[in-house]
Structure formats: C-alpha cells, structure tokens
Amino acid sequence: MTQMPPQAPAGMPVKPHRGGMILAFGIIGLVCCVIFAILAWVMGSGDLKEMAAGRMDRTGEGMTKAGKIIGMIACILQIVGFVIWIIAVAVGAASFSFRTSGM
C-alpha cells in the first residue's frame, strides 16, 4: 500500500513552489554572497515543511532540496574560511610582534 502525501483542504489552493529561486539563492550564496546562502537554507527548510504538509506544490521539491543543501554547504564553507582567516591574522600578528621586539 502506498501512502499518499497530505493535500490541502478542498477549496484551498496549493501555493506554487519556489524551488528555482531557492536553488539560485544557494548558488549565488556559494559563489559570492553568503546572505543568499542563509536565505536558501532558511527558505528551503520552510518550503520543504510546507510541501510535506501538502500546502505547497511538490513538483519543485528536488530543486528546493538542492538549493537548501547548497546554502548549507556555502554557510559552512564561509564559517571555515572565517576561522582560517582569524588564525592566519593571529599568526601573522604574533610573528610581526616577535620580529619587532627582537630589535
């Protein structure tokens, strides 16, 4: 027996999916601007919940999942890059103060 996903109540229209926009936000967030990655992650999560509840068109589920995952990856890479940058600045500052104090 196959279980059908829940549908919107009769007479209530299903919202159109935003899979293309979420996927585009994820890609833009990965390439240049992390705010779009955050938007893809948050909007993707919300839309997937709406799709699971049957209140949003499920045809864009694949694009929505892909956009959310790319947004998550972009956010994680941004955090890792920031941590590496902080370490590099700290090491550079320590080596600079070591060179100037030895004179």
Backbone bond lengths (Angstrom), bond angles and torsions (degrees), N, CA, C in turn:
res aa  C-N    CA-C-N  psi(-1)  N-CA   C-N-CA  omega(-1)  CA-C   N-CA-C  phi
1 M - - - 1.437 - - 1.530 109.42 -
2 T 1.315 116.81 128.45 1.454 121.66 178.33 1.518 109.13 -96.44
3 Q 1.311 115.18 129.52 1.457 119.49 -179.66 1.524 108.77 -89.42
4 M 1.307 117.06 127.68 1.455 122.26 179.60 1.529 109.31 -83.68
5 P 1.345 116.88 143.99 1.457 119.08 177.15 1.514 110.64 -67.82
6 P 1.307 117.41 152.51 1.467 119.49 179.77 1.522 110.30 -63.34
7 Q 1.296 115.69 147.71 1.461 121.75 179.78 1.521 109.67 -115.30
8 A 1.318 115.14 161.41 1.459 120.53 176.33 1.525 108.98 -64.77
9 P 1.336 117.80 148.60 1.459 120.37 177.86 1.535 111.09 -56.24
10 A 1.326 116.03 151.22 1.463 120.93 -178.71 1.521 110.24 -56.01
11 G 1.309 115.30 136.24 1.460 120.31 179.29 1.517 113.36 88.61
12 M 1.320 117.87 -13.87 1.469 120.82 179.73 1.533 108.28 -98.80
13 P 1.326 117.61 118.68 1.466 119.12 -177.37 1.536 111.47 -70.07
14 V 1.327 114.07 150.28 1.464 120.25 176.95 1.524 107.90 -85.87
15 K 1.346 116.89 134.71 1.455 120.67 -179.95 1.533 110.30 -68.92
16 P 1.325 117.66 144.74 1.466 119.32 176.80 1.529 110.18 -70.49
17 H 1.328 115.28 149.80 1.461 119.09 -179.61 1.527 110.58 -75.45
18 R 1.350 116.09 160.30 1.462 122.54 177.19 1.528 109.83 -119.91
19 G 1.327 116.30 32.10 1.454 121.42 -175.12 1.514 113.65 -58.34
20 G 1.323 117.19 -43.36 1.464 120.56 179.87 1.516 112.33 -62.84
21 M 1.320 116.29 -42.64 1.460 120.58 179.75 1.533 110.67 -66.64
22 I 1.314 117.07 -42.00 1.463 120.65 -179.34 1.521 110.33 -66.59
23 L 1.323 117.24 -40.02 1.460 120.90 176.48 1.525 110.66 -63.78
24 A 1.330 117.31 -43.81 1.464 120.66 177.57 1.527 110.95 -62.11
25 F 1.333 117.45 -42.50 1.465 120.59 177.51 1.521 110.91 -60.53
26 G 1.332 117.46 -42.01 1.461 120.60 178.63 1.513 112.16 -61.18
27 I 1.331 116.36 -43.56 1.470 120.49 -179.89 1.520 110.86 -67.51
28 I 1.321 117.49 -44.69 1.471 120.59 177.90 1.527 109.97 -61.47
29 G 1.330 117.08 -40.30 1.461 120.77 178.30 1.515 112.49 -64.01
30 L 1.319 116.82 -34.88 1.466 121.08 178.61 1.522 111.09 -72.20
31 V 1.327 116.87 -36.82 1.456 121.05 -173.90 1.525 112.65 -82.99
32 C 1.343 117.30 -44.39 1.467 115.72 -171.07 1.526 116.72 -140.09
33 C 1.292 120.63 -36.23 1.463 120.07 -168.75 1.527 110.87 -133.44
34 V 1.306 116.44 112.40 1.463 121.18 -172.59 1.529 113.29 -65.67
35 I 1.317 118.73 -21.98 1.463 119.68 179.56 1.531 110.35 -62.50
36 F 1.328 117.35 -33.90 1.456 120.31 177.27 1.527 111.19 -68.79
37 A 1.328 117.24 -32.81 1.467 120.89 176.78 1.524 110.35 -65.23
38 I 1.314 116.03 -41.87 1.469 120.30 178.18 1.528 109.74 -63.70
39 L 1.345 116.41 -43.71 1.462 120.13 178.16 1.522 111.35 -61.54
40 A 1.335 117.61 -42.09 1.468 120.96 179.21 1.520 110.51 -62.11
41 W 1.313 117.38 -41.93 1.459 122.05 -179.24 1.535 110.34 -64.02
42 V 1.319 116.54 -50.22 1.468 121.36 -176.50 1.530 111.40 -68.56
43 M 1.334 116.55 -48.28 1.460 119.99 -178.68 1.528 110.84 -66.40
44 G 1.331 116.87 -38.41 1.460 120.61 178.15 1.511 112.13 -62.02
45 S 1.321 116.49 -42.63 1.466 120.22 178.26 1.524 111.25 -61.68
46 G 1.319 115.90 -46.12 1.462 119.87 -179.99 1.520 112.54 -64.09
47 D 1.323 116.33 -42.59 1.456 119.72 -179.26 1.527 111.80 -67.78
48 L 1.321 117.56 -37.65 1.467 119.55 178.04 1.528 111.17 -64.51
49 K 1.330 117.03 -35.40 1.465 120.15 175.40 1.524 110.61 -66.07
50 E 1.331 116.06 -41.40 1.473 120.24 178.25 1.525 110.63 -63.71
51 M 1.330 117.02 -39.54 1.465 120.77 178.91 1.523 110.88 -66.10
52 A 1.325 116.07 -41.72 1.464 120.02 179.20 1.530 111.17 -64.09
53 A 1.324 116.99 -32.08 1.464 121.08 179.71 1.531 111.75 -82.44
54 G 1.345 117.01 -8.27 1.453 120.21 179.16 1.509 114.64 84.12
55 R 1.323 117.65 12.71 1.463 121.23 -179.15 1.520 112.76 -95.96
56 M 1.355 117.43 -2.68 1.453 121.17 -179.53 1.522 108.91 -136.95
57 D 1.315 115.42 148.15 1.467 122.59 -179.43 1.527 110.12 -58.51
58 R 1.334 116.78 126.07 1.466 121.89 -175.58 1.518 113.43 -84.97
59 T 1.324 119.04 -3.32 1.464 119.29 -177.21 1.523 112.17 -67.49
60 G 1.310 118.65 -21.58 1.457 121.99 179.45 1.517 113.84 -97.81
61 E 1.323 116.70 16.61 1.468 119.88 -175.43 1.528 111.99 -63.06
62 G 1.328 117.15 -40.39 1.467 120.17 -179.11 1.524 112.03 -64.10
63 M 1.335 116.42 -45.35 1.468 119.79 178.63 1.523 110.81 -65.82
64 T 1.322 116.29 -37.73 1.463 119.86 179.56 1.521 110.76 -64.72
65 K 1.333 117.17 -44.31 1.471 120.49 177.27 1.520 111.16 -62.13
66 A 1.338 116.56 -43.86 1.470 120.26 -179.84 1.525 111.01 -62.54
67 G 1.331 117.06 -44.67 1.466 120.75 178.60 1.511 112.32 -62.46
68 K 1.329 116.43 -40.96 1.468 120.70 178.57 1.528 110.27 -63.76
69 I 1.330 117.23 -44.98 1.464 120.91 -178.98 1.529 110.92 -65.35
70 I 1.337 117.54 -42.67 1.463 120.09 177.66 1.523 110.10 -63.35
71 G 1.332 117.29 -39.45 1.468 120.51 176.72 1.518 112.10 -62.22
72 M 1.335 116.01 -40.51 1.469 119.81 178.05 1.533 110.59 -64.22
73 I 1.324 116.54 -45.48 1.460 120.93 179.60 1.525 110.67 -61.28
74 A 1.336 116.77 -43.33 1.462 120.48 179.87 1.531 111.50 -62.71
75 C 1.329 117.02 -41.31 1.472 119.96 178.61 1.524 111.03 -64.22
76 I 1.325 116.63 -44.12 1.465 120.63 -179.38 1.526 110.36 -64.80
77 L 1.340 117.81 -43.37 1.465 120.47 177.72 1.533 111.36 -62.86
78 Q 1.314 117.02 -37.61 1.464 120.59 178.24 1.525 110.86 -64.04
79 I 1.320 117.35 -42.22 1.468 121.44 178.93 1.521 110.27 -65.08
80 V 1.341 117.03 -45.02 1.468 120.68 178.77 1.528 110.40 -61.75
81 G 1.327 116.90 -43.66 1.464 120.61 177.95 1.514 112.25 -61.63
82 F 1.322 116.73 -39.94 1.460 120.48 179.06 1.527 111.02 -65.19
83 V 1.326 117.06 -42.08 1.468 120.91 178.64 1.530 110.23 -63.13
84 I 1.324 116.77 -43.23 1.468 120.11 178.03 1.523 110.59 -63.03
85 W 1.321 117.19 -40.38 1.458 121.28 178.28 1.538 110.80 -62.39
86 I 1.329 117.45 -44.15 1.470 121.43 178.44 1.529 110.12 -60.69
87 I 1.319 117.44 -43.49 1.472 120.91 179.26 1.523 109.96 -63.92
88 A 1.329 117.24 -42.67 1.466 120.37 179.73 1.522 111.18 -63.57
89 V 1.312 117.68 -41.32 1.467 121.00 178.09 1.528 110.29 -64.77
90 A 1.331 117.14 -42.30 1.469 120.50 179.93 1.524 110.70 -64.16
91 V 1.327 116.88 -43.23 1.468 120.35 179.11 1.519 110.05 -65.97
92 G 1.316 117.15 -41.78 1.464 120.86 178.60 1.519 111.83 -63.88
93 A 1.312 117.22 -41.39 1.464 120.46 179.06 1.522 110.74 -67.09
94 A 1.331 116.63 -39.13 1.465 119.68 179.43 1.517 110.98 -67.00
95 S 1.322 118.08 -40.75 1.451 119.59 -179.90 1.524 110.93 -71.53
96 F 1.323 118.67 -32.45 1.454 121.65 177.25 1.530 110.68 -66.82
97 S 1.333 117.03 -43.94 1.472 119.71 -179.66 1.524 110.23 -69.64
98 F 1.318 118.12 -29.71 1.464 121.27 177.50 1.526 109.73 -69.00
99 R 1.317 118.49 -40.46 1.477 121.74 179.67 1.508 111.05 -68.90
100 T 1.313 119.39 -39.13 1.461 120.93 -176.15 1.526 112.01 -78.75
101 S 1.324 118.83 -24.75 1.458 119.92 -178.28 1.517 111.64 -81.31
102 G 1.327 118.68 -16.98 1.459 121.81 -177.59 1.520 113.44 -83.43
103 M 1.315 119.93 -4.04 1.460 122.35 -176.97 1.479 112.63 -82.03
